Amino acid sequence: MKNTEVLIIGGGLAGLTAALDLVSNAKQVVVVEKKPYPRHKVCGEYISNEVKPYLEHLGMDFEPWSLPQINNLQLSTQIGKSISVSLPLGGFGMSRYALEEQLYRLAMEKGVEFIFTSVVDVDFQENQFEVSLLPEDKILAKMVLGAFGKRSNLETKFSSKNKDQKSPWLAVKSHFIYDGHPENLVALHNFSGGYAGISQVEDGLVNLCYLARYDSFKPVGDIDEFNHRTLCKNPYLNEFFNKAKPRFEKPLSIAQISFGKKTLVSKHMLRCGDSAGMIHPLCGNGMAMAIHGAKIASKYVVGFLDQANMSRELMEKAYQNEWNAKFGRRIWWGGKLQNLMMHTKWFNWGMQTVTKSKTIMEAMIKRTHGEPILN
Ligand SMILES: Cc1cc2nc3c(=O)[nH]c(=O)nc-3n(C[C@H](O)[C@H](O)[C@H](O)COP(=O)(O)OP(=O)(O)OC[C@H]3O[C@@H](n4cnc5c(N)ncnc54)[C@H](O)[C@@H]3O)c2cc1C
C-alpha cells in the first residue's frame, strides 16, 4: 500500500497552495483530485491582492500574464441606479482555468505527486489515516488535509451538520468577448433573485458569473431565457448581453450551493478552503480566504510532523482557534449580507440603500476583507 506524509483531498486553490507550501517545507505530498487540469470553474475570478505576495512566495509568476489590475467596484440596482467606490486593497483578474493549471505545473515541478481520481472514504486508526480511492485503491498518510470544496461527495460522509441544509442558490458563468468593460472594474449588477459579477480576466476576456436563487430560476428553467427575462431588466446587464459575444458553447452552471457553517476538523483531518467555510461570493474574496486558510493549515501540519511529541488534539484545537479568529467575523458579515439577500424585498431595499451610501459600501468591504498575507 502506498504511504505518504501528507495527503490532500482536492486540488482546487486551497489544495494546490497547501501542496506548494508543504513541499517547500520538505514534506512528501500526494494530492488526489477528481478532475484533470486545466478546467473551467464557476467563479467570478476576481482575486483579492490579499494573497498575491503569498502566491508569489510559493513560486507563482504573474508577470508574463499581464493581468487586469482591478481597483474599482461598481454596484447597480435592478433599475440601473449605480454607485462606484475604489477598492482599498484591490485585486486582479485571472481565470481558474489558467490559475489552477499554473499552480498544478509548479507543484509537479517541486515534487508533489498527483493522482486523478475520487476519494471515497477516510479512516483514522492508530495515529494514521487510510484513504480509499476509486476504483479500489488505498493510501496511508500521517496527515490528511480536506480541501474538497463546497459540493463534494465527502461532505455528507464527514459532517452531520450539512445534511439537511437547504441550498437555494444556482450559479452560472461564461467568458465573453466585450470591449465595453473597463479593465480596472469589478461590477456587481443586481437582478430579481440574485446578482451578476462582471470583470476582466487574462487575454482581454470578460467573465460574467451570477448567483440566482433557485426559486427565481426554476419557473423559467432555461439559462438563456432567464438571462433574457430576468437579468436583462437591469439596463447594465441588458447592454452587456446585447453586445458581448460568448466564448463558451454553453455557460457552466452549478446548483446546490450552500453557505452554511462547516466543520473545521473531521476524523482528525484538517479542512481548509470552501470545505472549512465559505464566505458569500458577493464579498469577492472566497479564493483569498481559501488560500489563506490553506496557509494556516499547512503551518499546523508542518509543526505537527516536525515535533514528534506534539499532541494531535492540541494541534487541531489550535488550528480551529486560529481559523476562527482570522475568518469568523468576515464570514459573519458575509452571512448578514446573505440573509438580507435571501429576502427579495429587503434585498432590493438594501441594495437601494447601499447605493445611496458610499460609506456603507466602504464599511462592508473593510469588514469582509483581510490584510495582505506575506510568506
Ligand atoms: C458563483 C461564485 C462566484 C465566486 N466568485 C468569486 C470571486 O470572484 N472571487 C473570489 O475570491 N471567490 C469567488 N468565489 C469563491 C471561490 O470560488 C471559492 O472560495 C474557491 O473556489 C475555493 O477553493 P477551494 O480550493 O476550497 O475549492 P474548489 O475550487 O471547489 O476545489 C475543490 C476541489 O476538490 C475536488 N474534489 C471534491 N471532492 C473530491 C473527492 N472526493 N476526491 C477528489 N477530489 C475532490 C474538486 O474536483 C475540486 O477541484 C465564488 C464562488 C461562487 C460559487
The ligand as a Gaussian input file, in Angstrom:
#p B3LYP/6-31G(d) Opt

LIG

0 1
 C      -20.775000      31.900000      -8.073000
 C      -19.489000      32.064000      -7.338000
 C      -18.669000      33.138000      -7.649000
 C      -17.476000      33.314000      -6.953000
 N      -16.675000      34.380000      -7.252000
 C      -15.550000      34.606000      -6.558000
 C      -14.696000      35.706000      -6.871000
 O      -14.922000      36.472000      -7.801000
 N      -13.605000      35.894000      -6.099000
 C      -13.278000      35.060000      -5.074000
 O      -12.263000      35.288000      -4.416000
 N      -14.039000      33.972000      -4.787000
 C      -15.162000      33.724000      -5.505000
 N      -15.919000      32.624000      -5.227000
 C      -15.475000      31.685000      -4.185000
 C      -14.381000      30.744000      -4.709000
 O      -14.772000      30.189000      -5.943000
 C      -14.105000      29.631000      -3.703000
 O      -13.946000      30.188000      -2.443000
 C      -12.868000      28.809000      -4.088000
 O      -13.134000      28.120000      -5.280000
 C      -12.484000      27.830000      -3.011000
 O      -11.444000      26.988000      -3.456000
 P      -11.301000      25.509000      -2.877000
 O       -9.969000      25.021000      -3.322000
 O      -11.619000      25.496000      -1.435000
 O      -12.478000      24.690000      -3.556000
 P      -12.646000      24.206000      -5.076000
 O      -12.066000      25.178000      -6.024000
 O      -14.073000      23.841000      -5.208000
 O      -11.749000      22.883000      -5.154000
 C      -12.135000      21.685000      -4.553000
 C      -11.551000      20.567000      -5.400000
 O      -11.785000      19.319000      -4.761000
 C      -12.066000      18.350000      -5.752000
 N      -12.801000      17.276000      -5.091000
 C      -14.012000      17.339000      -4.471000
 N      -14.344000      16.153000      -3.933000
 C      -13.323000      15.315000      -4.221000
 C      -13.075000      13.941000      -3.920000
 N      -13.945000      13.199000      -3.233000
 N      -11.919000      13.389000      -4.375000
 C      -11.020000      14.132000      -5.076000
 N      -11.204000      15.426000      -5.377000
 C      -12.333000      16.015000      -4.936000
 C      -12.865000      19.101000      -6.810000
 O      -12.781000      18.483000      -8.075000
 C      -12.207000      20.479000      -6.777000
 O      -11.212000      20.650000      -7.773000
 C      -17.095000      32.403000      -5.919000
 C      -17.929000      31.314000      -5.639000
 C      -19.107000      31.135000      -6.329000
 C      -19.977000      29.960000      -6.012000

